[in-house]
């Protein structure tokens, strides 16, 4: 299983960058997790939009879905140019019917609701879900393939249920929108101390901090998280690749 960071900024993309988007590959299957602003432009440095096999969406805030519409049009235009491919499955939750309805577009993409109480099979991936603490319905994901485990928090403040959900994960891709002296709970986000404690208690092998703030010295996030977690800690970075 290979993870490539496409975008990682919280709220909106920095100049020439992208907000949340992550490419997960295994056995030739290309799964995009979230598709925020700027993701489609960056994604094309790695694969073309028509080569995606599926998209998995955690929630419907713009920094996670802003490029869904342009992804749909990219595949539409490539179809006009003679390429043939099936409708792209876009997996999301149904707790916002208006946004979920937009996932289906002509015969280009098809919205598919995931069942939160069941393990979802997407290509070679087995995906379990956990509702997060965020102002809108949002779901963390435990993704398993080839004997490896990636846990992706999406947006959330810390909750105890994360620990068993993430136990012994090979990689914890954890949101970190605030520095250690800040309290992100009311906004539905974690700070660096939360992320470090989370990684330690869940005994994960590697912590990657993502959904990063637009201010301050980002290296401080690692220093603060490392007070709680002595394992590998990295900041998400554009086109960063991690093999699990």
C-alpha positions as CSV (number, residue, x, y, z in Angstrom):
1,X,0.0,0.0,0.0
2,X,1.4,3.4,-1.0
3,X,0.1,6.8,0.2
4,X,0.9,10.0,-1.6
5,X,0.0,13.4,-0.2
6,X,-1.6,15.6,-2.8
7,X,-2.8,18.4,-0.6
8,X,-2.7,19.0,3.2
9,X,-3.6,22.6,4.1
10,X,-6.5,23.3,6.4
11,X,-9.4,25.4,5.3
12,X,-8.0,26.6,2.0
13,X,-4.9,25.9,-0.1
14,X,-1.8,28.0,0.2
15,X,-0.5,29.7,-3.0
16,X,0.2,27.0,-5.7
17,X,-0.9,24.3,-3.2
18,X,-3.9,22.2,-2.4
19,X,-6.2,21.5,0.6
20,X,-7.1,17.9,1.6
21,X,-6.4,15.1,-0.9
22,X,-4.6,11.8,-0.6
23,X,-3.9,9.1,-3.2
24,X,-3.8,5.5,-2.0
25,X,-2.5,2.8,-4.3
26,X,-2.4,-1.0,-4.0
27,X,-2.3,-3.7,-6.6
28,X,-2.8,-1.2,-9.4
29,X,-5.9,0.3,-7.8
30,X,-5.9,4.1,-7.5
31,X,-8.1,5.5,-4.6
32,X,-8.4,9.2,-4.0
33,X,-9.3,10.1,-0.5
34,X,-11.0,13.6,-0.4
35,X,-10.8,16.1,-3.2
36,X,-10.3,19.6,-1.9
37,X,-9.4,22.8,-3.6
38,X,-6.4,22.5,-5.9
39,X,-6.2,18.7,-5.7
40,X,-7.1,18.1,-9.3
41,X,-4.3,20.3,-10.6
42,X,-1.8,18.6,-8.3
43,X,-3.0,15.1,-8.9
44,X,-2.1,15.3,-12.6
45,X,1.5,15.4,-11.7
46,X,1.0,11.7,-10.7
47,X,-2.0,10.3,-12.5
48,X,-4.7,11.6,-14.8
49,X,-8.2,12.1,-13.6
50,X,-9.5,9.4,-15.9
51,X,-7.2,6.9,-14.3
52,X,-8.7,7.0,-10.9
53,X,-10.7,3.9,-9.8
54,X,-12.6,5.4,-6.9
55,X,-13.0,8.4,-4.6
56,X,-13.7,8.3,-0.9
57,X,-15.1,11.4,0.8
58,X,-15.0,12.0,4.6
59,X,-17.4,15.0,4.6
60,X,-18.7,17.9,2.6
61,X,-16.7,21.0,3.7
62,X,-15.2,22.8,0.7
63,X,-11.6,22.1,1.6
64,X,-12.5,18.4,1.2
65,X,-14.8,18.4,-1.9
66,X,-14.2,21.7,-3.8
67,X,-12.6,19.9,-6.8
68,X,-15.2,17.2,-7.1
69,X,-17.0,19.2,-9.8
70,X,-13.9,19.8,-11.8
71,X,-13.0,16.1,-11.5
72,X,-16.3,15.3,-13.0
73,X,-15.8,17.7,-15.9
74,X,-12.3,16.5,-16.5
75,X,-13.6,13.0,-17.0
76,X,-16.5,14.4,-19.1
77,X,-14.1,16.2,-21.4
78,X,-11.8,13.2,-21.8
79,X,-14.9,11.2,-22.8
80,X,-15.6,13.7,-25.5
81,X,-12.0,13.3,-26.7
82,X,-12.6,9.6,-27.2
83,X,-11.5,7.9,-24.0
84,X,-13.8,5.2,-22.6
85,X,-14.1,4.4,-18.9
86,X,-16.9,3.4,-16.5
87,X,-18.7,5.8,-14.2
88,X,-16.3,6.7,-11.3
89,X,-17.7,5.6,-7.9
90,X,-17.7,8.5,-5.4
91,X,-18.3,7.1,-1.9
92,X,-19.8,9.5,0.7
93,X,-22.3,9.6,3.5
94,X,-26.0,10.5,3.0
95,X,-26.4,12.8,6.0
96,X,-26.3,15.8,3.7
97,X,-28.7,14.8,0.9
98,X,-28.0,17.9,-1.2
99,X,-24.2,17.3,-1.3
100,X,-24.5,13.6,-1.6
101,X,-26.8,14.1,-4.6
102,X,-24.0,16.1,-6.4
103,X,-21.8,13.0,-6.4
104,X,-23.8,11.5,-9.2
105,X,-23.2,13.3,-12.5
106,X,-24.6,12.0,-15.8
107,X,-22.8,8.7,-16.5
108,X,-19.5,10.2,-15.4
109,X,-19.6,9.7,-11.7
110,X,-21.9,7.7,-9.4
111,X,-22.5,8.6,-5.7
112,X,-22.5,5.5,-3.5
113,X,-23.4,5.8,0.2
114,X,-21.2,4.0,2.6
115,X,-22.8,2.0,5.5
116,X,-21.2,3.2,8.7
117,X,-21.9,-0.1,10.4
118,X,-20.3,-2.2,7.8
119,X,-16.8,-2.6,6.3
120,X,-16.7,-1.2,2.8
121,X,-14.7,-3.0,0.1
122,X,-13.2,-0.6,-2.5
123,X,-11.0,-2.5,-4.8
124,X,-8.3,-4.2,-2.6
125,X,-9.1,-1.9,0.3
126,X,-11.2,-2.7,3.4
127,X,-12.5,0.5,5.0
128,X,-14.1,0.9,8.4
129,X,-15.7,4.2,9.6
130,X,-15.9,6.2,12.8
131,X,-18.0,9.4,13.3
132,X,-15.7,12.2,14.3
133,X,-16.4,15.3,16.5
134,X,-16.8,18.1,13.9
135,X,-19.5,20.7,13.3
136,X,-20.9,18.7,10.3
137,X,-21.1,14.9,9.9
138,X,-17.6,13.6,9.2
139,X,-16.1,10.2,9.2
140,X,-12.6,8.9,10.0
141,X,-11.4,5.9,8.1
142,X,-9.4,2.8,9.0
143,X,-8.1,1.4,5.6
144,X,-6.6,-2.1,5.4
145,X,-4.9,-3.8,2.5
146,X,-2.0,-6.3,2.2
147,X,-1.7,-6.7,5.9
148,X,-1.1,-2.9,6.5
149,X,-3.3,-0.3,8.2
150,X,-3.7,3.4,7.5
151,X,-5.9,5.5,9.8
152,X,-7.1,8.8,8.5
153,X,-8.9,11.1,10.9
154,X,-10.3,13.6,8.5
155,X,-11.5,16.6,10.6
156,X,-12.1,16.1,14.3
157,X,-11.3,17.1,17.8
158,X,-9.9,14.2,19.9
159,X,-12.3,11.5,21.1
160,X,-11.5,8.4,23.1
161,X,-13.1,6.2,20.5
162,X,-10.1,7.0,18.2
163,X,-7.8,4.8,20.3
164,X,-9.2,1.4,19.6
165,X,-10.2,2.4,16.1
166,X,-6.5,3.2,15.4
167,X,-4.8,0.6,17.5
168,X,-1.4,-0.5,16.0
169,X,-1.9,1.3,12.7
170,X,1.1,1.5,10.5
171,X,0.4,5.1,9.7
172,X,-1.9,7.6,11.5
173,X,-2.7,10.5,9.1
174,X,-3.9,12.9,11.8
175,X,-5.3,16.3,11.4
176,X,-3.4,19.0,13.3
177,X,-4.9,22.4,12.7
178,X,-3.7,24.0,15.9
179,X,-0.5,24.5,17.9
180,X,-0.1,23.0,21.4
181,X,-1.0,26.2,23.3
182,X,-4.3,26.5,21.4
183,X,-7.6,24.7,22.0
184,X,-9.3,23.5,18.8
185,X,-12.1,21.5,20.4
186,X,-14.8,24.0,19.8
187,X,-13.9,24.2,16.1
188,X,-13.8,20.4,15.8
189,X,-10.0,20.1,15.4
190,X,-6.9,18.7,17.2
191,X,-3.7,20.4,18.2
192,X,-0.2,19.0,18.2
193,X,-0.4,17.7,21.8
194,X,-3.7,15.9,21.0
195,X,-2.1,14.3,18.0
196,X,0.9,13.1,20.0
197,X,-1.1,11.7,22.8
198,X,-3.4,10.0,20.3
199,X,-0.5,8.3,18.5
200,X,1.1,7.2,21.8
201,X,-2.1,5.7,23.3
202,X,-3.0,3.9,20.0
203,X,0.6,2.6,19.7
204,X,0.8,3.5,16.0
205,X,4.1,3.1,14.1
206,X,4.2,6.5,12.4
207,X,2.3,9.8,12.8
208,X,1.8,12.2,9.9
209,X,0.4,15.6,10.8
210,X,-1.9,17.1,8.2
211,X,-4.6,19.7,7.7
212,X,-2.0,22.1,8.8
213,X,-2.4,25.8,9.9
214,X,-1.4,28.7,7.6
215,X,0.7,30.5,10.2
216,X,3.5,30.0,12.7
217,X,6.5,27.7,12.5
218,X,5.2,24.3,11.4
219,X,8.2,22.5,12.8
220,X,6.9,23.4,16.2
221,X,4.0,21.0,15.6
222,X,6.5,18.1,15.5
223,X,8.4,19.3,18.5
224,X,5.1,19.6,20.5
225,X,3.7,16.2,19.4
226,X,7.1,14.5,20.2
227,X,6.6,15.4,23.9
228,X,3.8,12.8,23.9
229,X,4.9,10.3,21.1
230,X,8.4,9.0,20.7
231,X,7.8,7.3,17.3
232,X,8.3,8.6,13.8
233,X,6.5,12.0,13.3
234,X,6.4,13.8,10.0
235,X,4.6,16.9,8.6
236,X,2.5,16.2,5.5
237,X,4.2,17.6,2.4
238,X,3.2,17.9,-1.2
239,X,3.9,14.6,-3.2
240,X,5.3,13.0,0.0
241,X,5.1,9.3,-0.6
242,X,4.9,6.7,2.2
243,X,5.1,2.9,1.5
244,X,3.3,0.8,4.1
